[in-house]
């Protein structure tokens, strides 16, 4: 889950979720790299959602699956992302 906060007197307040993604979590290729772009959008590496010992070739090859992708999230549009 990604949250937007308000900064008040140097403290983060008023957490509001703007993006939530559910996937199977198990030991393996979890990904998790996050960075922001100059325009405020967020790049998130989801990992391929597979366990140790498998080749990870299924979900990453499916266009409708968010696993195995780098998602570009727009925090100004609730739930909006592109692959």
CNS distance restraints for C-alpha pairs under 8 A (distance, minus, plus):
assign (resid   1 and name CA) (resid  17 and name CA) 6.77 0.50 0.50
assign (resid   1 and name CA) (resid  18 and name CA) 7.76 0.50 0.50
assign (resid   1 and name CA) (resid  19 and name CA) 5.74 0.50 0.50
assign (resid   1 and name CA) (resid  20 and name CA) 4.40 0.50 0.50
assign (resid   1 and name CA) (resid  21 and name CA) 6.57 0.50 0.50
assign (resid   2 and name CA) (resid  17 and name CA) 5.69 0.50 0.50
assign (resid   2 and name CA) (resid  18 and name CA) 5.97 0.50 0.50
assign (resid   2 and name CA) (resid  19 and name CA) 5.20 0.50 0.50
assign (resid   2 and name CA) (resid  20 and name CA) 6.45 0.50 0.50
assign (resid   3 and name CA) (resid  15 and name CA) 5.86 0.50 0.50
assign (resid   3 and name CA) (resid  16 and name CA) 5.21 0.50 0.50
assign (resid   3 and name CA) (resid  17 and name CA) 4.15 0.50 0.50
assign (resid   3 and name CA) (resid  18 and name CA) 5.74 0.50 0.50
assign (resid   3 and name CA) (resid  19 and name CA) 7.25 0.50 0.50
assign (resid   4 and name CA) (resid  14 and name CA) 7.98 0.50 0.50
assign (resid   4 and name CA) (resid  15 and name CA) 5.67 0.50 0.50
assign (resid   4 and name CA) (resid  16 and name CA) 5.19 0.50 0.50
assign (resid   4 and name CA) (resid  17 and name CA) 6.23 0.50 0.50
assign (resid   4 and name CA) (resid  18 and name CA) 6.82 0.50 0.50
assign (resid   4 and name CA) (resid  75 and name CA) 7.90 0.50 0.50
assign (resid   5 and name CA) (resid  12 and name CA) 5.75 0.50 0.50
assign (resid   5 and name CA) (resid  13 and name CA) 5.64 0.50 0.50
assign (resid   5 and name CA) (resid  14 and name CA) 5.51 0.50 0.50
assign (resid   5 and name CA) (resid  15 and name CA) 4.66 0.50 0.50
assign (resid   5 and name CA) (resid  16 and name CA) 6.44 0.50 0.50
assign (resid   6 and name CA) (resid  12 and name CA) 5.63 0.50 0.50
assign (resid   6 and name CA) (resid  13 and name CA) 5.10 0.50 0.50
assign (resid   6 and name CA) (resid  14 and name CA) 5.75 0.50 0.50
assign (resid   6 and name CA) (resid  15 and name CA) 7.21 0.50 0.50
assign (resid   7 and name CA) (resid  11 and name CA) 5.43 0.50 0.50
assign (resid   7 and name CA) (resid  12 and name CA) 4.71 0.50 0.50
assign (resid   7 and name CA) (resid  13 and name CA) 6.09 0.50 0.50
assign (resid   8 and name CA) (resid  12 and name CA) 6.40 0.50 0.50
assign (resid   8 and name CA) (resid  13 and name CA) 6.67 0.50 0.50
assign (resid  18 and name CA) (resid  75 and name CA) 6.24 0.50 0.50
assign (resid  18 and name CA) (resid  77 and name CA) 7.56 0.50 0.50
assign (resid  18 and name CA) (resid  78 and name CA) 4.82 0.50 0.50
assign (resid  18 and name CA) (resid  79 and name CA) 6.02 0.50 0.50
assign (resid  19 and name CA) (resid  73 and name CA) 7.80 0.50 0.50
assign (resid  19 and name CA) (resid  75 and name CA) 7.50 0.50 0.50
assign (resid  19 and name CA) (resid  78 and name CA) 6.20 0.50 0.50
assign (resid  19 and name CA) (resid  79 and name CA) 4.73 0.50 0.50
assign (resid  19 and name CA) (resid  80 and name CA) 7.35 0.50 0.50
assign (resid  20 and name CA) (resid  79 and name CA) 6.97 0.50 0.50
assign (resid  23 and name CA) (resid  49 and name CA) 7.17 0.50 0.50
assign (resid  23 and name CA) (resid  67 and name CA) 7.56 0.50 0.50
assign (resid  24 and name CA) (resid  49 and name CA) 6.30 0.50 0.50
assign (resid  25 and name CA) (resid  30 and name CA) 7.35 0.50 0.50
assign (resid  25 and name CA) (resid  49 and name CA) 6.64 0.50 0.50
assign (resid  26 and name CA) (resid  30 and name CA) 7.77 0.50 0.50
assign (resid  26 and name CA) (resid  49 and name CA) 7.37 0.50 0.50
assign (resid  26 and name CA) (resid  50 and name CA) 7.33 0.50 0.50
assign (resid  26 and name CA) (resid  51 and name CA) 6.20 0.50 0.50
assign (resid  27 and name CA) (resid  51 and name CA) 5.68 0.50 0.50
assign (resid  27 and name CA) (resid  52 and name CA) 6.80 0.50 0.50
assign (resid  28 and name CA) (resid  49 and name CA) 7.25 0.50 0.50
assign (resid  28 and name CA) (resid  50 and name CA) 5.94 0.50 0.50
assign (resid  28 and name CA) (resid  51 and name CA) 4.32 0.50 0.50
assign (resid  28 and name CA) (resid  52 and name CA) 4.89 0.50 0.50
assign (resid  29 and name CA) (resid  47 and name CA) 5.43 0.50 0.50
assign (resid  29 and name CA) (resid  48 and name CA) 5.75 0.50 0.50
assign (resid  29 and name CA) (resid  49 and name CA) 6.01 0.50 0.50
assign (resid  29 and name CA) (resid  50 and name CA) 6.01 0.50 0.50
assign (resid  29 and name CA) (resid  51 and name CA) 6.64 0.50 0.50
assign (resid  29 and name CA) (resid  52 and name CA) 7.43 0.50 0.50
assign (resid  30 and name CA) (resid  46 and name CA) 6.69 0.50 0.50
assign (resid  30 and name CA) (resid  47 and name CA) 4.46 0.50 0.50
assign (resid  30 and name CA) (resid  48 and name CA) 6.58 0.50 0.50
assign (resid  30 and name CA) (resid  49 and name CA) 6.07 0.50 0.50
assign (resid  30 and name CA) (resid  50 and name CA) 7.91 0.50 0.50
assign (resid  31 and name CA) (resid  45 and name CA) 5.57 0.50 0.50
assign (resid  31 and name CA) (resid  46 and name CA) 5.07 0.50 0.50
assign (resid  31 and name CA) (resid  47 and name CA) 3.62 0.50 0.50
assign (resid  31 and name CA) (resid  48 and name CA) 7.20 0.50 0.50
assign (resid  32 and name CA) (resid  44 and name CA) 6.62 0.50 0.50
assign (resid  32 and name CA) (resid  45 and name CA) 5.28 0.50 0.50
assign (resid  32 and name CA) (resid  46 and name CA) 5.54 0.50 0.50
assign (resid  32 and name CA) (resid  47 and name CA) 6.53 0.50 0.50
assign (resid  33 and name CA) (resid  43 and name CA) 7.98 0.50 0.50
assign (resid  33 and name CA) (resid  44 and name CA) 5.74 0.50 0.50
assign (resid  33 and name CA) (resid  45 and name CA) 5.01 0.50 0.50
assign (resid  33 and name CA) (resid  46 and name CA) 7.52 0.50 0.50
assign (resid  34 and name CA) (resid  42 and name CA) 7.03 0.50 0.50
assign (resid  34 and name CA) (resid  43 and name CA) 5.66 0.50 0.50
assign (resid  34 and name CA) (resid  44 and name CA) 4.59 0.50 0.50
assign (resid  34 and name CA) (resid  45 and name CA) 6.47 0.50 0.50
assign (resid  35 and name CA) (resid  42 and name CA) 5.83 0.50 0.50
assign (resid  35 and name CA) (resid  43 and name CA) 5.33 0.50 0.50
assign (resid  35 and name CA) (resid  44 and name CA) 6.78 0.50 0.50
assign (resid  36 and name CA) (resid  40 and name CA) 6.14 0.50 0.50
assign (resid  36 and name CA) (resid  41 and name CA) 5.84 0.50 0.50
assign (resid  36 and name CA) (resid  42 and name CA) 4.45 0.50 0.50
assign (resid  36 and name CA) (resid  43 and name CA) 6.10 0.50 0.50
assign (resid  37 and name CA) (resid  41 and name CA) 5.37 0.50 0.50
assign (resid  37 and name CA) (resid  42 and name CA) 6.08 0.50 0.50
assign (resid  37 and name CA) (resid  43 and name CA) 7.39 0.50 0.50
assign (resid  40 and name CA) (resid  74 and name CA) 7.56 0.50 0.50
assign (resid  40 and name CA) (resid  75 and name CA) 7.56 0.50 0.50
assign (resid  41 and name CA) (resid  72 and name CA) 6.60 0.50 0.50
assign (resid  41 and name CA) (resid  73 and name CA) 5.67 0.50 0.50
assign (resid  41 and name CA) (resid  74 and name CA) 4.92 0.50 0.50
assign (resid  41 and name CA) (resid  75 and name CA) 6.41 0.50 0.50
assign (resid  42 and name CA) (resid  71 and name CA) 7.89 0.50 0.50
assign (resid  42 and name CA) (resid  72 and name CA) 5.55 0.50 0.50
assign (resid  42 and name CA) (resid  73 and name CA) 5.00 0.50 0.50
assign (resid  42 and name CA) (resid  74 and name CA) 6.61 0.50 0.50
assign (resid  42 and name CA) (resid  75 and name CA) 7.59 0.50 0.50
assign (resid  43 and name CA) (resid  70 and name CA) 6.41 0.50 0.50
assign (resid  43 and name CA) (resid  71 and name CA) 5.62 0.50 0.50
assign (resid  43 and name CA) (resid  72 and name CA) 4.65 0.50 0.50
assign (resid  43 and name CA) (resid  73 and name CA) 6.35 0.50 0.50
assign (resid  44 and name CA) (resid  70 and name CA) 5.45 0.50 0.50
assign (resid  44 and name CA) (resid  71 and name CA) 5.21 0.50 0.50
assign (resid  44 and name CA) (resid  72 and name CA) 6.58 0.50 0.50
assign (resid  44 and name CA) (resid  73 and name CA) 7.60 0.50 0.50
assign (resid  45 and name CA) (resid  68 and name CA) 7.53 0.50 0.50
assign (resid  45 and name CA) (resid  69 and name CA) 6.13 0.50 0.50
assign (resid  45 and name CA) (resid  70 and name CA) 4.46 0.50 0.50
assign (resid  45 and name CA) (resid  71 and name CA) 6.50 0.50 0.50
assign (resid  46 and name CA) (resid  66 and name CA) 7.18 0.50 0.50
assign (resid  46 and name CA) (resid  67 and name CA) 5.66 0.50 0.50
assign (resid  46 and name CA) (resid  68 and name CA) 5.95 0.50 0.50
assign (resid  46 and name CA) (resid  69 and name CA) 5.93 0.50 0.50
assign (resid  46 and name CA) (resid  70 and name CA) 6.32 0.50 0.50
assign (resid  46 and name CA) (resid  71 and name CA) 7.46 0.50 0.50
assign (resid  47 and name CA) (resid  67 and name CA) 5.92 0.50 0.50
assign (resid  47 and name CA) (resid  68 and name CA) 4.91 0.50 0.50
assign (resid  47 and name CA) (resid  69 and name CA) 6.93 0.50 0.50
assign (resid  48 and name CA) (resid  56 and name CA) 6.05 0.50 0.50
assign (resid  48 and name CA) (resid  59 and name CA) 6.58 0.50 0.50
assign (resid  48 and name CA) (resid  60 and name CA) 6.03 0.50 0.50
assign (resid  48 and name CA) (resid  67 and name CA) 4.80 0.50 0.50
assign (resid  48 and name CA) (resid  68 and name CA) 3.80 0.50 0.50
assign (resid  48 and name CA) (resid  69 and name CA) 7.38 0.50 0.50
assign (resid  49 and name CA) (resid  56 and name CA) 7.63 0.50 0.50
assign (resid  49 and name CA) (resid  59 and name CA) 7.52 0.50 0.50
assign (resid  49 and name CA) (resid  67 and name CA) 5.82 0.50 0.50
assign (resid  49 and name CA) (resid  68 and name CA) 7.04 0.50 0.50
assign (resid  50 and name CA) (resid  54 and name CA) 6.74 0.50 0.50
assign (resid  50 and name CA) (resid  55 and name CA) 7.98 0.50 0.50
assign (resid  50 and name CA) (resid  56 and name CA) 5.69 0.50 0.50
assign (resid  56 and name CA) (resid  60 and name CA) 7.09 0.50 0.50
assign (resid  57 and name CA) (resid  61 and name CA) 6.39 0.50 0.50
assign (resid  58 and name CA) (resid  62 and name CA) 6.92 0.50 0.50
assign (resid  59 and name CA) (resid  65 and name CA) 6.00 0.50 0.50
assign (resid  59 and name CA) (resid  66 and name CA) 7.76 0.50 0.50
assign (resid  59 and name CA) (resid  67 and name CA) 5.77 0.50 0.50
assign (resid  59 and name CA) (resid  68 and name CA) 6.41 0.50 0.50
assign (resid  60 and name CA) (resid  65 and name CA) 7.10 0.50 0.50
assign (resid  60 and name CA) (resid  66 and name CA) 7.67 0.50 0.50
assign (resid  60 and name CA) (resid  67 and name CA) 5.74 0.50 0.50
assign (resid  60 and name CA) (resid  68 and name CA) 4.15 0.50 0.50
assign (resid  60 and name CA) (resid  69 and name CA) 6.40 0.50 0.50
assign (resid  61 and name CA) (resid  68 and name CA) 7.82 0.50 0.50
assign (resid  66 and name CA) (resid  71 and name CA) 7.62 0.50 0.50
assign (resid  66 and name CA) (resid  83 and name CA) 7.82 0.50 0.50
assign (resid  69 and name CA) (resid  83 and name CA) 6.59 0.50 0.50
assign (resid  70 and name CA) (resid  83 and name CA) 6.11 0.50 0.50
assign (resid  71 and name CA) (resid  81 and name CA) 6.22 0.50 0.50
assign (resid  71 and name CA) (resid  82 and name CA) 5.72 0.50 0.50
assign (resid  71 and name CA) (resid  83 and name CA) 4.84 0.50 0.50
assign (resid  72 and name CA) (resid  81 and name CA) 5.37 0.50 0.50
assign (resid  72 and name CA) (resid  82 and name CA) 5.23 0.50 0.50
assign (resid  72 and name CA) (resid  83 and name CA) 6.28 0.50 0.50
assign (resid  73 and name CA) (resid  79 and name CA) 7.94 0.50 0.50
assign (resid  73 and name CA) (resid  80 and name CA) 6.02 0.50 0.50
assign (resid  73 and name CA) (resid  81 and name CA) 4.35 0.50 0.50
assign (resid  73 and name CA) (resid  82 and name CA) 6.71 0.50 0.50
assign (resid  74 and name CA) (resid  78 and name CA) 7.68 0.50 0.50
assign (resid  74 and name CA) (resid  79 and name CA) 7.98 0.50 0.50
assign (resid  74 and name CA) (resid  80 and name CA) 5.74 0.50 0.50
assign (resid  74 and name CA) (resid  81 and name CA) 6.09 0.50 0.50
assign (resid  75 and name CA) (resid  79 and name CA) 7.98 0.50 0.50
assign (resid  75 and name CA) (resid  80 and name CA) 7.49 0.50 0.50
